[in-house]
């Protein structure tokens, strides 16, 4: 055996950003080959975070050496298996736990996603072992890492993302899963949670400036108008009916304009009417609403204005 011969060794994988770890054993095909473990259930951790490998012990490159290495790996994992939430090993010495085997339905079976999720929740493993603050923190790190490496959603073109979205939506609609498997109340609650997370992580609409959101809205409205969809697919009578229905719903639920008192509405109107705006093309000065009508009638972009008082 030379210094450049293939090796058999036990190793430990750790991650720069999170305290997870993983023990393993490897038999090289050639000396120094790149190998960072072969996880199955927790592969996501290798994809999201930065793994580092530490070789713990070398063994003779023989059948006996391979058996000895596997026994050492088993002894390394055993104290932490099912005990430490940060340990990512799903088996010890090639054998799954009795409970694991029972759920999987066969000895040595590979855990499916549902069973893995239940087990993680039961033992507080993986994401189930993190606090809400830790999930937000590591989520940010993961997104930045994906963006930096151009992987996951950041590795797709806009066309690919759009096509994947269409396929996913159609499949969910057909199987009544995802959004289509939720009640209206569940969708509303999930929307609130997602909105809060987006706000805290400063992603999505929350990373856009007011000017950018205004421009996005204009482009969206123009696209709807060109395609003749949304409100632009309706005639005047249909739009009036929808407006009336929406107004009635707000009135019944005490939302929108009906969520404020008459005095508050008067104050808002008074404050709005006290503002004066100037058209940047003609210099015409008036209140916001009349200025919009003035500019539209002359084909002037309504964003070309400035508040003067």
C-alpha positions in Angstrom: 0.0 0.0 0.0 1.3 3.4 -1.0 0.5 6.9 0.4 -1.7 7.3 -2.7 -3.7 4.1 -2.4 -7.5 4.1 -1.9 -8.6 4.3 1.8 -11.3 3.0 4.1 -12.2 5.5 6.8 -14.9 6.7 9.2 -15.8 10.4 9.0 -17.9 13.1 10.5 -19.8 15.8 8.5 -20.6 19.1 10.1 -22.1 22.3 8.6 -20.8 25.9 8.8 -24.2 27.5 9.4 -26.0 25.0 11.6 -25.2 22.5 14.4 -26.3 19.3 12.5 -23.8 16.5 12.1 -23.6 13.1 10.4 -21.3 10.0 10.9 -20.4 7.7 8.1 -17.9 5.2 6.6 -16.5 5.3 3.1 -14.4 3.0 0.9 -12.6 4.9 -1.8 -12.3 3.9 -5.4 -9.3 6.2 -5.8 -7.3 8.1 -3.3 -8.6 11.5 -2.2 -11.8 11.3 -4.2 -14.5 13.9 -3.3 -17.0 12.4 -1.0 -19.3 14.2 1.5 -21.6 11.4 2.6 -24.7 9.8 0.9 -27.7 10.9 3.0 -31.2 10.0 1.9 -33.8 11.5 4.3 -31.8 14.6 5.2 -30.3 15.4 1.8 -31.8 18.8 2.0 -29.3 19.8 4.7 -26.4 19.1 2.3 -28.1 21.2 -0.4 -29.0 24.2 1.8 -25.9 24.5 4.0 -22.1 24.1 3.7 -20.8 20.7 4.7 -17.3 20.0 6.0 -15.8 16.5 6.4 -13.4 15.3 9.1 -11.7 11.9 8.7 -11.8 10.2 12.1 -10.0 6.9 11.6 -8.2 5.0 8.7 -8.5 1.2 8.3 -6.7 -1.5 6.2 -8.0 -1.6 2.7 -9.2 -5.2 3.1 -12.4 -7.0 3.7 -11.6 -7.2 7.4 -10.8 -3.5 7.4 -14.2 -2.7 5.8 -16.0 -4.8 8.5 -14.0 -3.1 11.3 -14.7 0.3 9.9 -18.5 -0.4 9.8 -18.3 -1.6 13.4 -16.6 1.6 14.5 -19.2 3.7 12.6 -21.9 1.8 14.5 -20.2 2.6 17.8 -19.9 6.3 16.8 -23.6 6.7 16.0 -25.1 4.6 18.7 -24.8 7.1 21.6 -26.6 9.8 19.5 -29.0 7.8 17.4 -32.6 8.7 18.4 -31.2 10.8 21.3 -29.6 14.0 19.9 -31.9 16.1 17.7 -28.8 17.4 15.8 -27.7 13.9 14.7 -28.8 13.3 11.0 -28.1 9.6 11.0 -31.3 7.6 10.3 -29.8 4.2 11.1 -27.0 2.6 13.1 -24.8 -0.1 11.6 -27.1 -0.5 8.6 -30.2 -1.3 10.8 -33.2 0.9 11.3 -34.8 1.1 14.7 -37.7 -1.3 15.4 -40.2 1.5 15.3 -38.6 2.7 12.1 -39.0 -0.8 10.5 -42.6 -1.2 11.7 -43.6 2.1 10.1 -41.6 1.5 6.9 -43.4 -1.9 6.6 -40.2 -3.9 5.9 -36.8 -4.6 7.4 -34.3 -2.1 6.1 -36.9 -0.3 4.1 -36.2 3.3 3.1 -38.3 5.8 5.0 -40.8 7.7 2.9 -41.4 11.4 3.3 -44.5 11.0 5.5 -42.8 8.6 8.0 -39.7 10.8 8.1 -41.8 13.8 8.9 -43.7 12.1 11.7 -40.5 10.8 13.2 -38.8 14.2 13.0 -41.8 15.7 14.8 -41.9 13.0 17.4 -38.2 13.3 18.3 -37.8 17.0 17.6 -35.4 16.3 14.7 -34.6 18.4 11.7 -36.8 21.5 11.2 -39.1 20.2 14.0 -36.2 20.7 16.5 -35.8 24.4 15.7 -37.6 27.4 17.2 -39.5 29.8 14.9 -36.7 32.3 15.1 -34.1 29.7 14.2 -36.2 28.6 11.2 -36.4 32.2 10.0 -32.7 32.6 10.5 -31.6 29.5 8.7 -34.2 30.1 6.0 -32.5 33.4 5.2 -29.1 31.7 5.1 -30.4 28.9 2.9 -32.0 31.4 0.4 -28.8 33.4 0.2 -26.8 30.3 -0.3 -29.1 29.1 -3.1 -29.0 32.6 -4.7 -25.2 32.6 -4.5 -24.8 29.2 -6.1 -27.6 29.7 -8.6 -29.4 26.5 -7.5 -33.0 25.5 -6.7 -35.4 28.2 -8.0 -32.5 30.6 -8.6 -31.2 28.1 -11.2 -34.3 28.3 -13.3 -35.2 30.7 -16.1 -38.4 32.7 -15.9 -39.9 30.5 -18.6 -39.0 27.3 -16.6 -40.5 28.7 -13.4 -43.7 29.7 -15.2 -44.0 26.3 -16.8 -43.3 24.5 -13.5 -45.9 26.6 -11.8 -48.5 25.8 -14.4 -47.8 22.0 -14.2 -47.9 22.1 -10.4 -51.2 24.1 -10.3 -52.8 21.7 -12.8 -51.7 18.6 -10.8 -52.9 20.1 -7.5 -56.3 21.0 -9.1 -56.7 17.5 -10.4 -55.7 15.8 -7.2 -57.3 18.4 -4.9 -54.0 18.9 -3.1 -52.0 22.0 -2.1 -54.0 25.2 -2.3 -57.0 23.3 -3.9 -57.1 20.9 -0.9 -57.7 23.7 1.6 -60.8 25.4 2.8 -61.2 29.1 2.4 -60.4 29.6 6.1 -57.2 27.5 5.8 -56.0 29.5 2.8 -56.7 32.7 4.6 -54.7 31.6 7.7 -51.8 30.3 5.6 -51.7 33.5 3.7 -51.3 35.5 6.9 -48.5 33.2 8.1 -46.7 33.5 4.7 -47.2 37.2 4.6 -45.6 37.5 8.1 -42.6 35.4 7.2 -42.1 37.3 3.9 -42.2 40.6 5.9 -39.7 39.3 8.5 -37.3 37.9 5.8 -37.8 41.0 3.6 -38.6 38.9 0.5 -41.2 39.0 -2.2 -43.3 42.1 -2.3 -41.7 43.4 0.9 -38.3 43.9 -0.8 -39.9 46.2 -3.4 -40.0 49.9 -3.0 -43.4 51.8 -3.3 -42.3 53.1 -6.7 -41.4 49.5 -7.9 -44.8 48.2 -6.7 -46.6 51.1 -8.5 -44.8 50.2 -11.7 -45.5 46.5 -11.3 -49.2 47.3 -10.8 -49.3 49.4 -14.0 -47.5 46.7 -16.0 -49.9 44.1 -14.7 -53.0 46.2 -15.5 -51.7 46.9 -19.0 -51.1 43.2 -19.5 -54.6 42.3 -18.4 -56.0 45.0 -20.7 -54.0 43.6 -23.7 -55.1 40.0 -23.0 -58.7 41.0 -22.2 -58.7 39.1 -18.9 -59.7 40.0 -15.3 -61.8 43.1 -15.0 -61.1 43.8 -18.7 -63.0 40.6 -19.7 -66.2 42.1 -18.3 -68.7 44.5 -19.7 -69.9 47.6 -17.9 -73.0 45.9 -16.3 -70.8 43.0 -15.0 -68.3 45.4 -13.4 -71.2 47.3 -11.8 -72.6 44.1 -10.3 -69.3 43.0 -8.9 -68.7 46.4 -7.4 -72.2 46.3 -5.8 -71.5 42.8 -4.4 -68.1 43.8 -3.0 -69.7 46.9 -1.5 -72.4 44.8 0.2 -69.9 42.3 1.5 -67.8 45.1 3.0 -70.9 46.6 4.6 -71.9 43.3 6.1 -68.5 42.5 7.4 -67.6 46.0 8.5 -64.5 46.1 6.3 -63.1 48.6 3.9 -64.7 52.0 4.1 -67.2 50.6 6.6 -64.5 49.8 9.1 -64.1 53.5 9.9 -66.6 56.0 11.4 -68.3 58.8 9.6 -66.1 61.3 11.5 -63.0 59.4 10.4 -64.2 59.4 6.8 -64.8 63.1 6.9 -61.3 63.7 8.3 -59.7 61.6 5.5 -61.7 63.4 2.8 -60.8 66.8 4.3 -57.1 65.9 4.5 -57.1 64.6 0.9 -58.9 67.7 -0.4 -56.4 69.9 1.4 -53.6 68.5 -0.7 -52.6 70.2 -3.9 -50.8 68.5 -6.8 -49.1 69.9 -9.8 -48.9 68.3 -13.3 -45.2 68.2 -14.3 -46.0 68.7 -17.9 -48.4 71.6 -17.9 -48.0 73.0 -14.4 -51.7 72.7 -13.7 -52.4 72.6 -9.9 -55.5 71.1 -8.2 -56.4 68.2 -5.9 -55.5 64.6 -6.6 -58.7 63.3 -8.2 -59.4 66.2 -10.5 -55.7 66.2 -11.6 -55.9 62.5 -12.6 -59.0 63.3 -14.7 -57.2 66.4 -16.2 -54.1 64.4 -17.1 -56.0 61.4 -18.5 -58.1 63.6 -20.8 -54.9 65.0 -22.3 -53.1 61.7 -22.6 -50.6 62.6 -19.8 -49.1 59.9 -17.6 -50.8 60.4 -14.2 -47.5 59.6 -12.4 -46.1 62.8 -13.7 -47.1 64.9 -10.8 -45.7 66.4 -7.6 -47.4 67.4 -4.3 -47.0 71.1 -3.7 -49.0 71.5 -0.5 
